Amino acid sequence: MKKFKLKKKSHLVILMFILCFIGIFFSTFNIIMWILDNHQTENETKQINQLIKVYEKEDTPNTVKINNAIKKDDLYWKYINYKLINVDFNELEKENSDTVGWIELLGTNINYPFVQTTDNEYYLSKSFYKNNNNAGWVFLDYRNNINELDKNTIIYAHGRVNGTMFGSLKNILTSNWLKNDNNFVVKLSTKSQNTLWQVFSVYKIPTTNDYIQVHFSSNDEFLNLANTLIQRSQYNFNTNITKDDKILTLSTCYNEDEKVVLHAKLIKYEKK
């Protein structure tokens, strides 16, 4: 009986050793893959930035400024003077024909081309150059029409710990970001137009789909959502939304159970 117990104990020790070894092996493997993915993302980003120049441009007589019931103390009057950005997409499309735009969010590392395909899964595990990569890439919701702009245009990316993709979107919840109102602007350039967006809501929330609605059956439905987003914000931007406004939504993971989200409204555009 004593020998049996010793033998059983030795088997348990061996089993525990094997399980620990397997755990260490997979942890090490995941760390190595994470590093390799980051390295590939960094190289692709450098390659893109060497290929493409993003530049600011002055307003022209064709620039449209959207003034929908703006309050006198609204920061709109400051942001409407910000310059649009412009990108020539000819070279980017040669690299990846899925390219539909470029996004820049002030006060973060977000300054990337974004892509679109027929679903919201592909670019969760593919890089800009369509290599397998768990860092993924920045992508537009497949339901959106970037040329005409829906009532809610939605852009996603992974929230990488090293700050790449939408990893730095978490900045929008920090006091450093919020105390600098120069940050409250998103700039987009697409093949059809350049646009400027004013931030009106930022928050983190348990994973939900209520803010990623693209189409609305009525103005009331749109305004109900807009009011929900304003009330949900962790900071009061003192900005209102009307039935004629269009919204931009940026979404990423805050952790395994929560999302961090930013909403902005269109305030200026210029067709190309």
C-alpha positions in Angstrom: 0.0 0.0 0.0 2.8 2.4 0.9 4.6 1.7 -2.4 1.3 2.3 -4.2 0.9 5.7 -2.6 4.5 6.6 -3.4 4.1 5.6 -7.0 0.8 7.6 -7.2 2.5 10.6 -5.7 5.4 10.4 -8.2 2.9 10.2 -11.0 1.2 13.3 -9.8 4.6 15.1 -9.6 5.4 14.1 -13.1 2.0 15.2 -14.3 2.3 18.6 -12.6 5.8 19.0 -14.2 4.4 18.2 -17.6 1.5 20.6 -17.2 3.9 23.4 -16.0 6.2 22.7 -19.0 3.2 22.9 -21.4 2.1 26.1 -19.8 5.5 27.7 -20.0 5.9 26.5 -23.6 2.7 28.1 -24.8 3.3 31.3 -22.8 6.7 31.6 -24.3 5.3 30.8 -27.8 2.6 33.5 -27.4 5.2 36.1 -26.3 7.4 35.3 -29.2 4.4 35.6 -31.6 3.4 38.9 -30.0 6.9 40.3 -30.5 7.0 39.1 -34.1 3.6 40.5 -34.9 4.7 43.9 -33.4 7.9 43.8 -35.5 5.9 43.1 -38.7 3.4 45.9 -37.9 6.3 48.4 -37.2 8.0 47.5 -40.5 4.8 47.8 -42.5 3.9 51.1 -40.9 7.4 52.4 -41.8 7.0 51.1 -45.4 3.7 52.9 -45.7 5.0 56.2 -44.3 8.0 56.1 -46.7 5.6 55.5 -49.6 2.9 58.0 -48.7 2.9 61.6 -47.7 0.0 62.9 -45.6 -0.2 66.7 -45.8 -2.4 69.4 -44.5 -4.3 71.7 -47.0 -5.9 75.1 -46.8 -9.6 75.6 -47.2 -10.8 76.5 -50.6 -14.1 77.9 -52.0 -15.2 74.3 -52.3 -14.8 73.5 -48.5 -18.1 73.0 -46.8 -18.5 74.0 -43.1 -21.4 72.4 -41.3 -23.1 74.7 -38.8 -26.1 72.8 -37.4 -27.4 74.8 -34.5 -23.9 75.4 -33.0 -23.8 77.1 -29.6 -21.7 80.3 -29.2 -19.5 78.6 -26.6 -19.0 75.4 -28.6 -15.4 74.5 -29.5 -16.7 74.1 -33.0 -15.7 77.7 -33.7 -12.1 76.8 -32.9 -12.0 73.4 -34.8 -13.6 74.7 -37.9 -10.4 76.5 -38.6 -8.3 73.3 -38.4 -6.8 72.2 -41.7 -8.0 69.1 -43.5 -5.5 66.4 -44.3 -5.1 65.0 -47.9 -3.7 61.7 -49.1 -3.0 60.5 -52.6 -4.3 56.9 -52.6 -2.9 55.7 -55.9 0.2 54.2 -54.4 -1.7 52.8 -51.4 -4.2 51.0 -53.6 -1.3 49.4 -55.5 -0.1 48.0 -52.1 -3.6 47.0 -51.0 -6.7 47.5 -53.1 -8.9 47.3 -50.0 -7.6 50.7 -48.9 -10.4 53.2 -48.5 -9.0 56.0 -46.3 -6.6 57.5 -43.8 -7.3 58.4 -40.2 -5.6 60.7 -37.8 -6.7 61.3 -34.2 -4.8 64.1 -32.4 -3.2 63.2 -29.1 -2.8 59.5 -30.0 -0.6 57.3 -32.2 -3.5 56.8 -34.6 -2.3 57.9 -38.0 -2.9 55.0 -40.4 -4.5 54.1 -43.7 -7.7 52.1 -43.1 -9.1 49.3 -45.2 -12.5 47.7 -45.9 -13.6 44.2 -47.0 -16.8 42.2 -47.1 -16.8 41.3 -43.3 -15.5 42.6 -40.0 -13.4 39.5 -39.3 -10.6 39.4 -42.0 -8.5 42.3 -40.8 -8.6 41.2 -37.2 -5.8 38.8 -38.1 -4.3 40.3 -41.2 -1.9 43.1 -41.6 -2.1 45.9 -44.2 -0.2 43.7 -46.6 -2.5 40.8 -45.8 0.1 38.8 -43.9 -1.1 36.7 -41.0 -0.8 38.9 -37.9 -2.8 39.0 -34.7 -2.2 42.7 -34.5 -4.6 43.0 -37.5 -5.1 46.4 -39.1 -7.4 49.4 -38.9 -10.6 48.7 -40.9 -14.0 50.3 -41.8 -17.2 48.4 -41.0 -18.2 46.4 -44.0 -21.7 48.0 -44.0 -20.4 51.5 -44.4 -20.2 53.5 -47.6 -17.2 55.7 -47.2 -17.8 57.7 -50.3 -21.3 58.9 -49.3 -20.8 58.7 -45.5 -23.6 57.0 -43.5 -25.2 58.5 -40.4 -22.7 56.4 -38.4 -19.3 55.6 -39.9 -17.5 53.0 -37.8 -13.8 52.2 -37.7 -12.2 49.4 -35.7 -8.8 48.1 -34.8 -7.2 46.0 -32.0 -6.1 47.9 -28.8 -2.5 46.7 -28.8 -0.6 47.1 -25.5 2.4 48.7 -27.3 0.1 51.5 -28.5 -0.1 50.4 -32.2 -3.3 50.2 -34.1 -6.0 51.5 -31.7 -3.8 50.8 -28.6 -3.5 54.5 -27.9 -7.2 55.1 -28.2 -7.2 54.4 -24.4 -5.5 57.8 -24.1 -8.9 59.5 -24.6 -9.9 58.5 -21.1 -6.9 60.0 -19.4 -6.8 63.5 -17.8 -3.7 64.4 -20.0 -5.7 63.9 -23.2 -8.9 65.4 -21.9 -7.4 68.6 -20.5 -6.0 69.5 -23.9 -8.9 70.5 -26.1 -6.6 70.6 -29.1 -7.1 66.8 -29.1 -10.8 66.7 -29.7 -10.6 66.4 -33.5 -10.4 63.4 -35.9 -9.2 63.9 -39.5 -10.0 61.6 -42.4 -8.9 61.5 -46.0 -10.6 59.2 -48.5 -10.5 58.8 -52.2 -13.6 61.0 -52.6 -13.2 63.7 -49.9 -11.3 65.0 -46.9 -13.3 65.4 -43.6 -12.9 66.9 -40.2 -14.8 65.6 -37.1 -15.4 67.1 -33.7 -15.3 64.7 -30.7 -18.5 64.7 -28.6 -18.3 61.5 -26.5 -15.6 59.1 -25.1 -16.1 56.2 -22.7 -15.4 52.6 -21.9 -18.3 50.1 -21.6 -19.0 46.4 -21.2 -19.0 44.9 -24.7 -22.2 45.9 -26.5 -23.5 46.4 -30.1 -25.8 49.3 -29.4 -23.4 52.0 -30.7 -22.4 50.3 -34.0 -25.7 50.9 -35.7 -25.1 52.2 -39.2 -28.6 52.9 -40.7 -31.6 54.4 -39.0 -35.3 54.2 -39.9 -36.0 57.7 -38.7 -34.5 60.9 -37.4 -35.9 60.1 -33.9 -34.1 56.8 -33.9 -30.8 58.5 -34.8 -31.3 61.2 -32.2 -32.1 58.7 -29.5 -28.8 57.0 -30.1 -26.9 60.3 -30.3 -28.4 61.4 -26.9 -27.4 58.0 -25.4 -23.9 58.5 -26.6 -23.7 62.0 -25.2 -25.0 60.9 -21.8 -22.6 57.9 -21.7 -19.5 60.1 -22.2 -17.1 60.3 -19.3 -16.4 63.9 -20.2 -18.8 66.7 -21.1 -17.8 68.1 -24.4 -20.7 70.5 -24.4 -21.6 69.6 -28.0 -25.0 68.8 -29.3 -26.1 66.5 -32.2 -28.9 67.3 -34.6 -30.9 65.2 -37.0 -28.7 66.5 -39.9 -25.4 65.5 -38.4 -23.3 62.5 -39.3 -21.3 60.5 -36.7 -17.9 58.9 -36.7 -17.3 56.0 -34.3 -13.9 54.5 -33.3 -14.0 51.3 -31.3 -11.5 49.0 -29.8 -11.0 46.6 -26.9 -10.2 48.1 -23.5 -9.8 44.6 -22.0 -11.3 41.2 -22.5 -14.8 42.4 -21.3 -14.9 46.1 -22.2 -14.6 48.4 -25.2 -13.2 52.0 -25.4 -15.2 54.1 -27.8 -15.0 57.6 -29.3 -17.7 59.4 -31.2 -17.3 62.6 -33.3 -19.5 64.6 -35.6 -18.7 65.8 -39.1 -18.1 69.6 -39.1 -16.2 70.2 -42.4 -15.5 68.4 -45.7 -14.1 69.0 -49.1 -14.9 66.8 -52.1 -11.9 65.8 -54.3 
